[in-house]
Amino acid sequence: MMKKLSFILMLAGSPALAATGPFFSLHSTDFVVTLAFLLFVAVLFHFKVPAMLGGLLDKRAAGIKSDLEAARALREEAQSILSGYERKQREVQEQAGQIVAVAKRDAVVAAEQAKADLKVSIARRLKAAEEQIASAEAAALREVKDRAVSVAVAAAGELLRKQMSAKDQAGLIDASIGDVETRLH
C-alpha cells in the first residue's frame, strides 16, 4: 500500500518538475501561463472590457445615486406630510378643547337658567295655589254668609208668620205690589 501511495505522489509531482528548464521556452509552464495571461489581458483591452465594466459600474453608481436622491426626496416629502398632519392634529385638538370648554360653559349657563326658571315656576305655582286657596276661602265665606242669610231669612219669615196676622200679611203683600209698580213705571 505504501508503494502505491509513493507512486501516486511521484506522478502528481511530475508537472511541477516540468518547469525546470529555461524560462523563455514553450516547455516552461511558467512562461506559457504568463503568455496566456498576457494574451487574456490583451483580449480584454482589445474588446474594451475594462471600459464596459467601468461604464456598467458608473451606470450602477448613477442608478444608486438617483435612487438615494429619490429616497431622500420621498423622505423629505413624507416628513413634510407628517408635520402637516401633526399640525392639523394639534389644531383639531385645540378646537376640540375649545368645543368642550364652550359646551361646559353652555351647560353651566343652561343649568343656572333652568334653576332660575324652576324658581320662577315654583313661585308662580305657589302664587296660583295661594290664589286658589284665597278664592276657595272667599267662596266658602260667601257660601256660609249666603247660608246664614237664608237661614236668618227663613227664621225671620217663620217668626214673622207666627207673629203677624192674616190682615197684616195681606197689607204687606199689597204694599209690596204697589212698591213694585212704582219702581217699574
Secondary structure, 3 states (H helix, E strand, C coil): CHHHHHHHHHHHHHHHHHHHCCCCCCCCHHHHHHHHHHHHHHHHHHCCHHHHHHHHHHHHHHHHHHHHHHHHHHHHHHHHHHHHHHHHHHHHHHHHHHHHHHHHHHHHHHHHHHHHHHHHHHHHHHHHHHHHHHHHHHHHHHHHHHHHHHHHHHHHHHHHHHHCCHHHHHHHHHHHHHHHHHHHC
